[in-house]
Amino acid sequence: MWQPRTKLVPWDALLAGRDEARRAGRVVVWTNGTFDLLHPGHVSSLQAARALGDVLVVGLNSDASVRSYKGPSRPILTQDERAAMLAALECVDYVMVFDEPTPEAALARLQPDIHCKGAEYAPPHGRPVPERAVVEGYGGRIEYLPLVPGVSTTELLNRVREKM
């Protein structure tokens, strides 16, 4: 089994690892997000995603992409700091930083078997999944991960503000 020295790998190494996993009949799972201020909800979601397959690739929004949709005060931690925390988790096999606001281009390139989204995207009343057409176009499937109620980065920031 392919074992890189680090979980932060360039595209060529990630694609080689995906090809090897496929040849071995292993299921490649992808999930993505900002993962700013890593919290128990993130860990629970990542563990649930990993349980769906054999290899978990976590797409991490770059600092620039986070600022583009969350505003100039975010992220709290840099992409290098966020990537290091994700890479330290046992359930995470690889971390890939991407610059776009959505993971469509990364998904089109990697083509994981399963793309995981949070339950807030689950049908029938969930938010739209912009990358749905890409995932379904290459034959992948989307799974929805349970949320941990009351735990989010926004809530953590509010708790900190209340205690100041």
C-alpha positions as YAML, in Angstrom:
chain: A
units: angstrom
residues:
- id: 1
  name: MET
  ca: [0.00, 0.00, 0.00]
- id: 2
  name: TRP
  ca: [1.28, 3.45, -0.95]
- id: 3
  name: GLN
  ca: [2.43, 5.40, 2.13]
- id: 4
  name: PRO
  ca: [3.61, 8.97, 1.56]
- id: 5
  name: ARG
  ca: [5.87, 10.66, 4.13]
- id: 6
  name: THR
  ca: [3.23, 13.32, 4.63]
- id: 7
  name: LYS
  ca: [-0.51, 13.51, 4.25]
- id: 8
  name: LEU
  ca: [-0.12, 16.81, 2.36]
- id: 9
  name: VAL
  ca: [0.63, 15.59, -1.14]
- id: 10
  name: PRO
  ca: [0.85, 17.19, -4.59]
- id: 11
  name: TRP
  ca: [-1.72, 16.28, -7.23]
- id: 12
  name: ASP
  ca: [0.46, 13.78, -9.07]
- id: 13
  name: ALA
  ca: [1.08, 11.79, -5.88]
- id: 14
  name: LEU
  ca: [-2.58, 11.99, -4.86]
- id: 15
  name: LEU
  ca: [-3.75, 10.73, -8.25]
- id: 16
  name: ALA
  ca: [-1.19, 7.91, -8.16]
- id: 17
  name: GLY
  ca: [-2.45, 6.93, -4.71]
- id: 18
  name: ARG
  ca: [-6.04, 7.00, -5.95]
- id: 19
  name: ASP
  ca: [-5.15, 4.76, -8.89]
- id: 20
  name: GLU
  ca: [-3.40, 2.31, -6.59]
- id: 21
  name: ALA
  ca: [-6.38, 2.29, -4.21]
- id: 22
  name: ARG
  ca: [-8.74, 1.56, -7.11]
- id: 23
  name: ARG
  ca: [-6.56, -1.29, -8.40]
- id: 24
  name: ALA
  ca: [-6.70, -2.78, -4.89]
- id: 25
  name: GLY
  ca: [-10.50, -2.46, -4.82]
- id: 26
  name: ARG
  ca: [-10.47, 0.18, -2.09]
- id: 27
  name: VAL
  ca: [-13.09, 2.95, -1.85]
- id: 28
  name: VAL
  ca: [-11.84, 6.55, -2.02]
- id: 29
  name: VAL
  ca: [-13.88, 9.08, -0.04]
- id: 30
  name: TRP
  ca: [-13.65, 12.89, -0.25]
- id: 31
  name: THR
  ca: [-15.00, 15.57, 2.02]
- id: 32
  name: ASN
  ca: [-14.07, 19.21, 2.14]
- id: 33
  name: GLY
  ca: [-14.44, 22.43, 4.05]
- id: 34
  name: THR
  ca: [-12.80, 25.31, 5.82]
- id: 35
  name: PHE
  ca: [-12.08, 23.43, 9.07]
- id: 36
  name: ASP
  ca: [-11.29, 26.70, 10.83]
- id: 37
  name: LEU
  ca: [-10.99, 26.15, 14.60]
- id: 38
  name: LEU
  ca: [-11.18, 22.37, 14.45]
- id: 39
  name: HIS
  ca: [-13.91, 21.18, 16.83]
- id: 40
  name: PRO
  ca: [-15.74, 17.97, 17.86]
- id: 41
  name: GLY
  ca: [-18.29, 18.39, 15.06]
- id: 42
  name: HIS
  ca: [-15.50, 18.37, 12.48]
- id: 43
  name: VAL
  ca: [-13.88, 15.31, 14.04]
- id: 44
  name: SER
  ca: [-17.19, 13.45, 14.14]
- id: 45
  name: SER
  ca: [-17.89, 14.26, 10.47]
- id: 46
  name: LEU
  ca: [-14.41, 13.23, 9.39]
- id: 47
  name: GLN
  ca: [-14.68, 9.94, 11.26]
- id: 48
  name: ALA
  ca: [-18.09, 9.30, 9.67]
- id: 49
  name: ALA
  ca: [-16.67, 10.04, 6.22]
- id: 50
  name: ARG
  ca: [-13.73, 7.69, 6.79]
- id: 51
  name: ALA
  ca: [-16.11, 4.93, 7.87]
- id: 52
  name: LEU
  ca: [-17.70, 5.03, 4.38]
- id: 53
  name: GLY
  ca: [-14.54, 3.85, 2.64]
- id: 54
  name: ASP
  ca: [-10.89, 2.89, 2.80]
- id: 55
  name: VAL
  ca: [-9.10, 6.15, 1.97]
- id: 56
  name: LEU
  ca: [-10.22, 9.61, 3.14]
- id: 57
  name: VAL
  ca: [-9.06, 12.68, 1.21]
- id: 58
  name: VAL
  ca: [-9.93, 16.01, 2.83]
- id: 59
  name: GLY
  ca: [-10.17, 19.02, 0.56]
- id: 60
  name: LEU
  ca: [-9.26, 22.19, 2.44]
- id: 61
  name: ASN
  ca: [-10.36, 25.61, 1.24]
- id: 62
  name: SER
  ca: [-7.33, 27.87, 0.86]
- id: 63
  name: ASP
  ca: [-7.12, 31.10, 2.83]
- id: 64
  name: ALA
  ca: [-8.07, 33.09, -0.28]
- id: 65
  name: SER
  ca: [-11.16, 30.98, -0.96]
- id: 66
  name: VAL
  ca: [-12.30, 31.23, 2.67]
- id: 67
  name: ARG
  ca: [-11.96, 35.03, 2.61]
- id: 68
  name: SER
  ca: [-13.96, 35.15, -0.62]
- id: 69
  name: TYR
  ca: [-17.08, 33.68, 0.98]
- id: 70
  name: LYS
  ca: [-16.66, 34.22, 4.74]
- id: 71
  name: GLY
  ca: [-15.20, 37.72, 4.66]
- id: 72
  name: PRO
  ca: [-11.87, 39.35, 5.54]
- id: 73
  name: SER
  ca: [-11.85, 38.23, 9.20]
- id: 74
  name: ARG
  ca: [-11.70, 34.54, 8.26]
- id: 75
  name: PRO
  ca: [-10.08, 32.14, 8.39]
- id: 76
  name: ILE
  ca: [-8.86, 32.43, 11.96]
- id: 77
  name: LEU
  ca: [-6.06, 29.92, 11.32]
- id: 78
  name: THR
  ca: [-3.95, 29.82, 8.16]
- id: 79
  name: GLN
  ca: [-4.35, 27.06, 5.61]
- id: 80
  name: ASP
  ca: [-1.01, 25.60, 6.73]
- id: 81
  name: GLU
  ca: [-2.18, 25.49, 10.36]
- id: 82
  name: ARG
  ca: [-5.56, 24.01, 9.39]
- id: 83
  name: ALA
  ca: [-3.91, 21.45, 7.12]
- id: 84
  name: ALA
  ca: [-1.50, 20.39, 9.88]
- id: 85
  name: MET
  ca: [-4.38, 19.81, 12.31]
- id: 86
  name: LEU
  ca: [-6.32, 17.75, 9.77]
- id: 87
  name: ALA
  ca: [-3.24, 15.73, 8.86]
- id: 88
  name: ALA
  ca: [-2.72, 14.90, 12.55]
- id: 89
  name: LEU
  ca: [-6.07, 13.07, 12.68]
- id: 90
  name: GLU
  ca: [-5.85, 9.30, 12.35]
- id: 91
  name: CYS
  ca: [-9.00, 9.10, 10.20]
- id: 92
  name: VAL
  ca: [-7.55, 11.43, 7.53]
- id: 93
  name: ASP
  ca: [-5.34, 9.86, 4.87]
- id: 94
  name: TYR
  ca: [-4.61, 12.90, 2.67]
- id: 95
  name: VAL
  ca: [-5.16, 16.64, 2.75]
- id: 96
  name: MET
  ca: [-5.42, 18.66, -0.47]
- id: 97
  name: VAL
  ca: [-5.66, 22.48, -0.41]
- id: 98
  name: PHE
  ca: [-7.77, 24.00, -3.20]
- id: 99
  name: ASP
  ca: [-8.31, 27.64, -4.17]
- id: 100
  name: GLU
  ca: [-11.80, 27.60, -5.65]
- id: 101
  name: PRO
  ca: [-14.89, 28.42, -3.54]
- id: 102
  name: THR
  ca: [-16.38, 24.98, -4.34]
- id: 103
  name: PRO
  ca: [-14.57, 21.67, -4.87]
- id: 104
  name: GLU
  ca: [-15.90, 20.98, -8.37]
- id: 105
  name: ALA
  ca: [-12.52, 21.16, -10.14]
- id: 106
  name: ALA
  ca: [-10.81, 19.04, -7.48]
- id: 107
  name: LEU
  ca: [-13.58, 16.44, -7.61]
- id: 108
  name: ALA
  ca: [-13.46, 16.31, -11.40]
- id: 109
  name: ARG
  ca: [-9.73, 15.64, -11.20]
- id: 110
  name: LEU
  ca: [-9.69, 13.15, -8.30]
- id: 111
  name: GLN
  ca: [-13.02, 11.42, -9.03]
- id: 112
  name: PRO
  ca: [-13.48, 9.85, -5.58]
- id: 113
  name: ASP
  ca: [-16.04, 7.08, -5.26]
- id: 114
  name: ILE
  ca: [-17.91, 8.99, -2.54]
- id: 115
  name: HIS
  ca: [-18.24, 12.73, -1.96]
- id: 116
  name: CYS
  ca: [-19.42, 13.61, 1.56]
- id: 117
  name: LYS
  ca: [-21.43, 16.68, 2.51]
- id: 118
  name: GLY
  ca: [-22.93, 17.77, 5.82]
- id: 119
  name: ALA
  ca: [-26.54, 16.94, 6.64]
- id: 120
  name: GLU
  ca: [-27.53, 20.56, 5.95]
- id: 121
  name: TYR
  ca: [-27.25, 19.62, 2.24]
- id: 122
  name: ALA
  ca: [-29.38, 16.47, 2.49]
- id: 123
  name: PRO
  ca: [-32.52, 16.21, 0.36]
- id: 124
  name: PRO
  ca: [-35.31, 17.00, 0.27]
- id: 125
  name: HIS
  ca: [-34.92, 20.34, 2.07]
- id: 126
  name: GLY
  ca: [-31.14, 20.73, 2.16]
- id: 127
  name: ARG
  ca: [-29.02, 23.42, 0.60]
- id: 128
  name: PRO
  ca: [-28.04, 22.92, -3.06]
- id: 129
  name: VAL
  ca: [-24.90, 20.88, -3.77]
- id: 130
  name: PRO
  ca: [-23.05, 22.86, -6.49]
- id: 131
  name: GLU
  ca: [-20.78, 19.93, -7.29]
- id: 132
  name: ARG
  ca: [-23.59, 17.36, -7.69]
- id: 133
  name: ALA
  ca: [-23.41, 17.33, -11.52]
- id: 134
  name: VAL
  ca: [-19.64, 16.74, -11.47]
- id: 135
  name: VAL
  ca: [-19.86, 13.84, -9.01]
- id: 136
  name: GLU
  ca: [-22.78, 12.18, -10.76]
- id: 137
  name: GLY
  ca: [-21.12, 12.82, -14.15]
- id: 138
  name: TYR
  ca: [-18.16, 10.57, -13.39]
- id: 139
  name: GLY
  ca: [-20.30, 7.96, -11.61]
- id: 140
  name: GLY
  ca: [-19.59, 8.91, -8.00]
- id: 141
  name: ARG
  ca: [-22.16, 9.22, -5.25]
- id: 142
  name: ILE
  ca: [-22.89, 11.78, -2.56]
- id: 143
  name: GLU
  ca: [-23.35, 10.81, 1.09]
- id: 144
  name: TYR
  ca: [-24.55, 13.11, 3.87]
- id: 145
  name: LEU
  ca: [-22.79, 13.25, 7.21]
- id: 146
  name: PRO
  ca: [-24.63, 13.86, 10.49]
- id: 147
  name: LEU
  ca: [-24.09, 17.19, 12.21]
- id: 148
  name: VAL
  ca: [-23.26, 17.57, 15.89]
- id: 149
  name: PRO
  ca: [-25.91, 19.99, 17.19]
- id: 150
  name: GLY
  ca: [-24.70, 23.21, 18.76]
- id: 151
  name: VAL
  ca: [-21.07, 22.84, 17.63]
- id: 152
  name: SER
  ca: [-19.77, 25.07, 14.85]
- id: 153
  name: THR
  ca: [-16.94, 27.51, 14.34]
- id: 154
  name: THR
  ca: [-19.41, 30.39, 14.47]
- id: 155
  name: GLU
  ca: [-20.79, 29.12, 17.78]
- id: 156
  name: LEU
  ca: [-17.27, 28.73, 19.18]
- id: 157
  name: LEU
  ca: [-16.45, 32.30, 18.18]
- id: 158
  name: ASN
  ca: [-19.65, 33.49, 19.88]
- id: 159
  name: ARG
  ca: [-18.71, 31.61, 23.06]
- id: 160
  name: VAL
  ca: [-15.29, 33.27, 23.08]
- id: 161
  name: ARG
  ca: [-16.85, 36.72, 22.61]
- id: 162
  name: GLU
  ca: [-19.29, 36.10, 25.49]
- id: 163
  name: LYS
  ca: [-16.43, 35.25, 27.86]
- id: 164
  name: MET
  ca: [-14.39, 38.35, 27.01]
...
